[in-house]
Amino acid sequence: MNEHIAYLHGALHDGYVYRGKQKGEVAVITQKNREWLERLRQIIAVLESNSWIFQQRNIHVLETKLPELLKPIDVSTLNRKQGLAYVAGFFDAEGGIPHDIKKFFYVQFVQKKKEKLDEIVAILEKSGIRCGKVHQYDKKTGCWRFFISRESHLRFIKLIKSKHPEKQTRLLSFQRLLERQTR
């Protein structure tokens, strides 16, 4: 599996695989930020497949029949580079950082399936990124989350190559700030 496919599988956590009579199997990724979907579309084009984007109410929807995205993957079989690409896609879909550069910096991952977060933690810790405990923070919605440990923030930013335009910009700003603080 190449890194593009791994990244797209991570990004698919902002979507699902639709199996229906009309369209057949289609990978669907939804997002408010159309530019990120355009970037995903470019990756899909590099993989010699088609995709299309349309607006549905206040969100944008990307659909593709890229065969490698329609099959589930075993995350535990990914090599280091593939694993980090998968985490980057997952972060772009389900990760969080402050919107305001003046706020205290944190990196969190949020997901309803605890097992998925456990997989992310395993990949990150193999790459020397310390993670906090996966914990359920909202029993009503059933959401789980974990944070990247403070001492690993800079390493996370350098290793995880976000392709989400808003997160990418904010991560670069926080990277400069953190590097100044460690001098």
Beta strands, then each sheet from edge to edge (+ up, - down):
strand 1: 15-20
strand 2: 24-31
strand 3: 51-56
strand 4: 59-64
strand 5: 95-96
strand 6: 108-111
strand 7: 135-138
strand 8: 143-147
sheet 1: 1+ 2- 4+ 3-
sheet 2: 5+ 6- 8+ 7-
end
